[in-house]
């Protein structure tokens, strides 16, 4: 069975969806509530993994598109790094870091993702 080819626009919609899942899950959730909820931690980790993978795939399709939108390579490498850390070094991942990313960084990423989509559409 072969995989269907996906394009950058499709990946941007995926990332937007994963961000919405995170924001919905984290609405009004304190760090203490989050830290005690193993299911929520696992759910958020999985969404962050999928975001990191989608960003990787976007970059594979166009190596320059991410920095056209936001010219900070370390920002994009950080997103992919979170994915890699969650998958390969899960024992070293801080719950505090996952919480902060989920609460503080999703709006900014969503703005960039929408700009990537618009760039691709034009």
C-alpha positions as CSV (number, residue, x, y, z in Angstrom):
1,X,0.0,0.0,0.0
2,X,1.4,3.4,-1.0
3,X,0.9,6.6,0.9
4,X,-0.9,9.4,-0.9
5,X,1.2,12.5,-1.4
6,X,0.3,15.4,0.8
7,X,1.0,19.0,0.1
8,X,2.0,21.9,2.3
9,X,-1.5,23.3,2.5
10,X,-2.8,20.0,3.8
11,X,-0.1,19.9,6.5
12,X,-1.0,23.4,7.6
13,X,-4.6,22.4,8.1
14,X,-3.3,19.4,10.1
15,X,-1.2,21.6,12.3
16,X,-4.1,24.0,12.8
17,X,-6.3,21.1,13.9
18,X,-3.7,19.8,16.4
19,X,-3.3,23.3,17.8
20,X,-7.1,23.5,18.3
21,X,-7.1,20.1,20.1
22,X,-4.3,21.4,22.4
23,X,-6.1,24.7,23.1
24,X,-9.4,23.0,23.8
25,X,-7.7,20.5,26.2
26,X,-5.7,23.2,28.0
27,X,-8.5,25.8,28.4
28,X,-8.6,26.9,32.1
29,X,-6.2,24.1,33.1
30,X,-3.7,25.0,35.8
31,X,-0.3,23.5,35.8
32,X,-1.2,21.4,38.9
33,X,-4.3,20.1,37.3
34,X,-2.3,19.2,34.1
35,X,0.5,17.6,36.0
36,X,-1.9,15.3,37.8
37,X,-3.7,14.2,34.7
38,X,-1.8,11.5,32.9
39,X,-4.3,11.1,30.1
40,X,-4.1,14.8,29.4
41,X,-0.3,14.8,29.4
42,X,-0.3,11.9,26.9
43,X,-2.9,13.6,24.7
44,X,-1.0,16.8,24.6
45,X,2.3,15.1,24.0
46,X,0.8,13.3,21.0
47,X,-0.5,16.5,19.5
48,X,2.9,18.1,19.9
49,X,4.6,15.1,18.2
50,X,2.2,15.4,15.3
51,X,2.9,19.2,15.0
52,X,6.6,18.5,14.9
53,X,6.2,15.9,12.2
54,X,4.0,18.1,10.1
55,X,6.6,20.9,10.3
56,X,9.3,18.4,9.3
57,X,7.2,17.4,6.3
58,X,6.5,21.0,5.2
59,X,10.2,21.7,5.3
60,X,10.9,18.6,3.2
61,X,8.5,19.9,0.6
62,X,10.0,23.4,0.6
63,X,13.2,23.9,2.5
64,X,12.8,27.7,2.6
65,X,9.1,28.2,3.3
66,X,9.4,28.2,7.1
67,X,12.0,30.9,7.2
68,X,10.1,33.0,4.6
69,X,7.4,33.3,7.2
70,X,9.5,33.6,10.3
71,X,13.2,34.0,9.7
72,X,14.3,32.2,12.9
73,X,15.7,28.8,12.2
74,X,16.0,28.0,15.9
75,X,12.2,28.5,16.3
76,X,11.4,25.9,13.7
77,X,14.2,23.6,14.9
78,X,12.8,23.9,18.4
79,X,9.4,22.7,17.2
80,X,10.9,19.7,15.5
81,X,13.2,19.2,18.6
82,X,10.2,18.9,20.9
83,X,8.8,16.1,18.7
84,X,12.1,14.3,18.7
85,X,12.5,14.6,22.4
86,X,9.0,13.4,23.1
87,X,9.5,10.3,20.9
88,X,13.1,9.4,21.6
89,X,13.8,10.8,25.0
90,X,10.4,10.8,26.7
91,X,11.9,10.1,30.1
92,X,13.7,13.4,29.9
93,X,10.8,15.5,29.0
94,X,9.6,18.1,31.5
95,X,5.9,18.3,32.2
96,X,6.4,22.0,32.9
97,X,7.9,22.4,29.4
98,X,5.0,20.6,27.8
99,X,2.5,22.8,29.8
100,X,4.2,26.0,28.9
101,X,4.4,25.2,25.2
102,X,0.8,24.2,25.1
103,X,-0.4,27.3,27.0
104,X,2.0,30.0,25.8
105,X,3.1,29.1,22.2
106,X,0.1,27.8,20.2
107,X,-1.3,31.2,19.2
108,X,2.0,32.3,17.7
109,X,2.5,29.0,15.9
110,X,-1.1,29.2,14.5
111,X,-0.4,32.7,13.1
112,X,2.7,31.4,11.3
113,X,0.9,28.3,10.0
114,X,-1.8,30.5,8.5
115,X,0.8,32.7,6.8
116,X,2.4,29.6,5.3
117,X,-0.9,28.5,3.9
118,X,-1.6,31.9,2.4
119,X,1.9,32.0,0.8
120,X,1.2,28.6,-0.7
121,X,-2.2,29.6,-2.0
122,X,-0.8,32.6,-3.8
